[in-house]
Amino acid sequence: MKIKIAVIALVWLLLGNLSTQAQQPRTVEFAKLSDYVSDSDHRRDGERLIVINVPLTGEVKYDKLNKMYFFTADDSDGVREIFYASPELAKTLRQRLNSGYEWSERVYCTLVQFVSSQDVYRAPFMTKVEGFDGHETHVWTVVGPQPVKLKLQG
């Protein structure tokens, strides 16, 4: 009986460890984000990522169809990405980005899927953004909700 209980406890510990590992967000360099997200055979809606060295700009637009904002990130090598965000996160983040300082951001995001009659693609939806100054010192954090839906109209 004691052996049976010990085996059951060991199995629960192992399963708990596996589920914890599965929930850890993957860290991706900004310059490699497009290739990572575009690998549709290995990505899934709801996957969580931490994108490092993100050069968010002040360019912000509103997506009326899905009632969310999107931010553009451009780096000096010509890499350009779009990050979506809730209105709550967007309001605070816009103030940070318009402060006149140059920041490097770390973006925590969830992959969402956009579906239209002609195309299907995934994009990062921001849930947390951390700003770092030129000395890699953490200066600010902005947090928002998870996306309401993982499949959106494109």
C-alpha positions in Angstrom: 0.0 0.0 0.0 2.8 2.4 0.9 4.6 1.7 -2.4 1.4 2.4 -4.3 0.9 5.8 -2.6 4.6 6.6 -3.2 4.2 5.8 -6.9 1.1 7.9 -7.3 2.8 10.8 -5.5 5.8 10.5 -7.8 3.6 10.5 -10.9 1.7 13.6 -9.7 5.0 15.4 -9.1 6.3 14.5 -12.5 3.0 15.6 -14.2 3.0 18.8 -12.2 6.6 19.5 -13.3 5.8 18.9 -17.0 2.7 21.2 -16.9 4.8 23.9 -15.3 7.4 23.6 -18.0 4.8 23.7 -20.7 3.5 27.0 -19.3 6.9 28.8 -19.3 6.9 31.5 -21.9 9.6 31.2 -24.6 12.0 34.1 -25.0 12.5 35.3 -28.6 14.8 38.1 -29.9 12.9 40.8 -31.7 14.9 40.3 -34.9 13.8 36.7 -35.0 10.1 37.2 -34.0 8.7 37.1 -37.5 10.3 33.8 -38.4 9.2 32.4 -35.1 5.6 33.4 -35.4 5.4 32.5 -39.1 6.4 28.9 -38.3 2.7 27.8 -38.3 3.4 24.1 -38.0 5.0 24.7 -34.6 3.0 27.6 -33.2 -0.4 27.7 -31.6 -2.9 30.3 -30.6 -2.5 31.3 -27.0 1.2 30.5 -26.9 3.0 33.0 -24.6 6.3 34.7 -25.5 8.7 37.2 -24.1 10.2 39.3 -26.8 13.4 41.1 -25.9 15.1 44.2 -27.4 11.9 45.5 -28.9 12.2 49.0 -30.3 8.6 50.2 -30.0 7.8 53.5 -31.7 5.2 56.1 -30.9 3.2 54.9 -34.0 -0.2 53.6 -32.7 -3.3 52.8 -34.6 -6.8 51.6 -33.7 -8.4 48.4 -35.1 -12.1 49.2 -35.1 -13.1 45.7 -36.1 -11.5 44.0 -33.1 -11.6 47.1 -30.7 -7.9 47.0 -30.0 -4.8 49.0 -30.7 -1.6 48.1 -32.5 1.9 49.4 -32.1 4.7 49.4 -34.6 8.2 48.3 -33.7 11.0 49.2 -36.1 14.7 48.6 -35.6 17.7 50.1 -37.4 18.2 46.9 -39.5 14.7 47.4 -41.2 12.9 44.8 -39.1 9.3 45.8 -38.6 6.7 44.1 -36.5 3.2 44.9 -35.3 2.1 44.2 -31.7 -1.6 44.4 -30.7 -2.8 45.6 -27.3 -5.9 46.1 -25.2 -7.2 49.7 -24.9 -6.1 49.6 -21.2 -2.5 48.8 -21.9 -2.4 51.1 -25.0 -3.4 54.2 -23.1 -0.6 53.9 -20.5 2.0 52.6 -23.0 1.4 55.6 -25.3 2.3 57.9 -22.5 5.5 56.1 -21.8 6.5 56.0 -25.5 5.7 59.7 -26.0 7.9 60.8 -23.1 10.8 61.6 -25.5 13.2 59.1 -24.1 14.6 56.2 -26.1 13.7 52.9 -24.5 14.4 49.3 -25.2 11.4 47.2 -24.3 10.8 43.7 -23.2 7.3 42.6 -24.3 5.3 39.8 -22.8 2.7 38.6 -25.3 0.2 36.0 -26.3 -0.1 34.8 -29.9 -3.5 35.5 -31.5 -4.8 34.4 -34.9 -6.4 36.7 -37.4 -8.6 35.0 -40.0 -10.0 36.7 -43.1 -11.6 35.3 -46.3 -8.1 35.3 -47.9 -5.6 34.9 -45.2 -4.7 33.4 -41.8 -1.8 34.7 -39.7 -0.7 35.0 -36.1 0.4 38.1 -34.3 1.6 39.0 -30.8 -0.9 40.5 -28.4 0.9 42.5 -25.6 0.0 41.8 -22.0 3.0 43.4 -20.3 5.7 45.8 -21.4 8.9 46.7 -19.5 11.0 49.7 -20.4 14.8 49.8 -20.0 17.0 52.9 -20.4 20.3 53.0 -22.3 22.1 51.4 -19.4 19.8 48.4 -19.3 18.2 49.6 -16.1 14.5 48.7 -15.6 12.6 52.0 -15.5 8.9 51.2 -15.9 6.3 48.4 -16.4 2.9 48.6 -18.1 0.4 45.7 -17.7 -2.8 44.8 -19.5 -5.2 41.9 -19.8 -4.9 38.8 -21.8 -6.8 38.8 -25.2 -10.5 38.2 -24.9 -10.4 35.9 -27.9 -7.5 34.0 -29.6 -9.2 34.0 -33.0 -10.0 37.4 -34.5 -11.3 38.8 -37.7 -8.5 39.9 -40.0 
